[in-house]
């Protein structure tokens, strides 16, 4: 669903399009969009919302920095978690002292320093979790895109 620019109308459209279990549903968005929702209509429309979550129309509001947001605004999803299947292969741990590490978060932006674990008498741990999920009932997830509510809207 594309945003209309009006927070109340947009939340109403999400609920109208949703065919999952509302008693098990939650809204998910990024903290900035949640803050904008809290300020919408002078702060009267969604007083229990905020950048740390809260609620919208009595349903939980979950915020995540990984919820998509671009120059057009954020995304608000209404999700019935009982309509989503998840698989988790568990945690796999590895340890090594026979590796060379690049000591930089983003090696594309400049030179890196290579550090030999063997030469520095160091140990590195690798933790991997393989997780996947799939929507089992299409009607259990509704997404609104382009949600941008400047203060006072």
C-alpha positions as a printed Julia matrix, in Angstrom:
153×3 Matrix{Float64}:
  0.0     0.0    0.0
  1.36    3.45  -0.88
  1.2     6.12   1.81
 -1.29    8.97   1.42
  0.79   11.25   3.64
 -1.85   11.19   6.38
 -0.92    8.91   9.29
 -4.47    8.17  10.45
 -5.66    7.34   6.93
 -2.6     5.14   6.34
 -3.04    3.1    9.53
 -6.73    2.7    8.67
 -5.8     1.45   5.19
 -3.37   -1.1    6.67
 -6.04   -2.46   8.99
 -8.65   -2.55   6.19
 -6.31   -4.52   3.91
 -5.22   -6.91   6.67
 -6.89  -10.32   6.72
 -4.81  -11.96   9.45
 -5.59  -12.37  13.14
 -5.7    -8.84  14.59
 -5.53  -10.22  18.13
 -2.07  -11.65  17.33
 -0.84   -8.84  15.06
  1.76   -6.12  15.55
  2.97   -3.08  13.64
  6.66   -2.97  12.69
  8.52    0.17  11.55
 11.75    2.12  12.01
 12.24    4.46  14.99
 11.98    7.68  12.91
  8.65    6.69  11.38
  7.4     5.69  14.84
  8.4     9.11  16.19
  6.59   10.79  13.29
  3.48    8.73  14.08
  3.68    9.91  17.69
  3.75   13.54  16.53
  1.03   13.14  13.87
 -2.05   15.34  14.33
 -0.34   17.29  17.07
  0.45   14.13  19.03
 -3.2    13.2   19.54
 -3.65   10.43  16.97
 -1.2     7.87  18.39
 -0.16    9.01  21.88
  1.23    5.59  22.85
  3.68    5.44  19.92
  7.31    6.48  20.0
 10.78    5.66  18.63
 11.13    2.82  21.15
  7.83    1.25  20.14
  4.6     1.33  22.1
  1.22    0.76  20.5
 -0.99    1.95  17.65
 -4.75    1.56  18.03
 -4.16   -0.97  20.81
 -1.8    -3.19  18.8
  1.9    -3.5   19.69
  4.29   -1.23  17.79
  7.75   -2.76  17.33
 10.61   -0.58  16.11
 13.72   -1.82  14.34
 16.59    0.11  12.79
 16.6    -2.52  10.04
 13.06   -1.72   8.91
 13.44   -0.19   5.42
 13.55    3.6    5.12
 14.65    5.65   2.11
 14.23    9.2    0.83
 10.49    8.57   0.28
  9.95    7.6    3.92
  9.66    4.5    6.04
  7.78    1.28   5.83
  5.04    0.24   8.23
  4.12   -3.44   8.28
  1.12   -5.02   9.99
  2.13   -8.62  10.69
  0.32  -11.64  12.09
  3.27  -13.73  13.29
  1.16  -16.9   13.36
  1.05  -16.7    9.53
  4.84  -16.86   9.2
  6.95  -20.03   9.34
 10.52  -19.82  10.59
 13.42  -22.26  10.48
 16.55  -21.98  12.6
 19.48  -24.34  12.1
 20.99  -23.35  15.42
 24.29  -21.76  16.32
 27.58  -22.89  14.78
 30.79  -21.79  16.5
 34.36  -21.96  15.16
 37.67  -20.91  16.7
 41.0   -20.31  15.0
 44.48  -18.96  15.63
 45.54  -19.62  12.02
 44.01  -16.68  10.18
 44.8   -13.16   9.04
 42.2   -10.49   9.73
 41.66   -7.1    8.12
 41.29   -4.72  11.04
 38.73   -2.38   9.52
 34.94   -2.42   9.32
 34.82   -1.13   5.74
 37.99   -1.99   3.79
 36.62   -0.31   0.64
 37.1     3.18   2.11
 40.85    2.96   2.59
 43.88    0.88   3.42
 43.61   -1.94   5.9
 45.97   -3.43   8.43
 46.4    -7.19   8.19
 46.89   -8.9   11.55
 48.09  -12.5   11.81
 46.43  -14.32  14.69
 49.38  -16.73  14.92
 52.0   -13.98  15.12
 50.06  -12.0   17.73
 49.16  -15.08  19.8
 45.46  -14.26  19.3
 42.32  -16.29  18.81
 39.27  -15.44  16.69
 35.77  -16.76  17.2
 33.18  -17.08  14.44
 29.51  -17.47  15.35
 27.02  -18.22  12.58
 23.26  -18.57  12.79
 21.33  -19.73   9.74
 17.72  -18.56   9.88
 15.03  -18.34   7.24
 11.35  -17.48   7.23
  8.44  -17.54   4.83
  4.98  -16.01   4.82
  2.53  -18.93   4.9
 -0.65  -16.88   4.52
 -0.27  -13.84   2.24
 -3.05  -12.05   4.07
 -1.07  -12.17   7.31
  1.34   -9.4    6.21
  0.38   -5.97   4.86
  3.04   -3.34   4.12
  2.69    0.42   3.71
  5.57    2.18   1.91
  6.62    5.82   1.7
  5.45    6.66   5.23
  6.73   10.15   5.93
  4.78   12.35   8.31
  6.43   15.71   8.91
  5.61   17.29  12.26
  2.18   18.81  12.24
  0.73   16.53   9.56
